Amino acid sequence: MIKIWLAEIPPRGRLYLGLLLAALLAAPLFIDGYALSVLVLVFYFAYLGQAWNIMMGFAGQLSLGHALYFGLGAYTGAALYVHFGLSPWLGMLAGGAVAAAAGAAIGALGFRFKIGGVYFAILTIAFAEFTRILFDHWLWVGGSGGFFLPVTGGRGGNDLLGLRGSPTMFYYVWLAATIGVLILCRALLSSRLGYFWLAIREDQEAAQALGINTFRYKIFAVMLSAALTAFGGVLYAFYNNNLFPSAIFSITRSIDMLLGAIIGGVGTLMGPIIGAFILTPLGEALTVLLEPLRDLGIKLDGIKQVFYGLCVVVIVVFQRRGVWPWLWRKLGLDGGAK
């Protein structure tokens, strides 16, 4: 599958891709700790944007409550590790299963009663908020006071199996996860399932008329998107070592997941990655530039969200399909796989 995909990319595109991958693999050798943390954030948003893109970009089902699946994965993996000593990788599978089941339940409720578009998006927000309230009062996972993972061995040693290690280790884990889901998305788009999703996204009634079971395939999209988002939640939990319901299940986190895909190009393979590379460094730069104002006591709460909103407005007005299709043409890669 990878060879087939690479064969579809023009030679110049393969060269750019190879140089980019080489640069990313070597980056930790040449950058400081702060720059490394920014790159970890880039791949965090790129991965989650790709997971969200499966549901919205491929199958056309808008979700504004993906923090639900993220939080379920994070808390499941963390709780199994803290209370039972279960490997985070097994916790990841359990968290993915829990999130997929939640996604299936929400999808079945929405699609069975023909709740679509913005109303389905509101339904996803509602479930995320219900879950936040539940975890705020669930003392087994810390409640509103937070749930903390023990940091054994410090940040010096690297234990990949236990996901205990340095930021450099997590950088490569997030990079591998982003590449892995990119390959998965490419395979899905070339499959029968992917073609059904695209048909549903473009015209659901026409897809039904052609004999496609739209209910079943939309549920598949929700479940897969939810499970992949939950995997990211587990990685987040073991990287940050603390979880708070008010932050994990917040709508702000859900919006952050989809912004990269919107900026880069919803429904494209590289869009969420390009969007993350644009928004995250710009957001961090804005934080650094405004730090002197905070030192003077000037409160600027929410300024980053305002900046992200302006970016979305600019993209909607000038590049409705996102940055990646425009960049694809500017790089002279027309005619190859996207």
ABEGO torsion letter per residue (X at the ends): XAAAAAAABBAAAAAAAAAAAAAAAAAAAABBAAAAAAAAAAAAAAAAAAAAAAAAAAAGBBBAAAAAAAAAAAAAAAAAAAAAGBBAAAAAAAAAAAAAAAAAAAAAAAAAAGBBEAAAAAAAAAAAAAAAAAAAABAAAGEAAEBBBBBBGEAABBBAAAGBEBAAAAAAAAAAAAAAAAAAAAAAAABAAAAAAAAAAABAAAAAAAGBBAAAAAAAAAAAAAAAAAAAAAAAAAAAGBBBAAAAABAAAAAAAAAAAAAAEBGBAAAAAAAAAAAAAAAAAAAAAAAAAAAAGBBABGAAAAAAAAAAAAAAAABAAEAAAAAAAAAGABGBBX
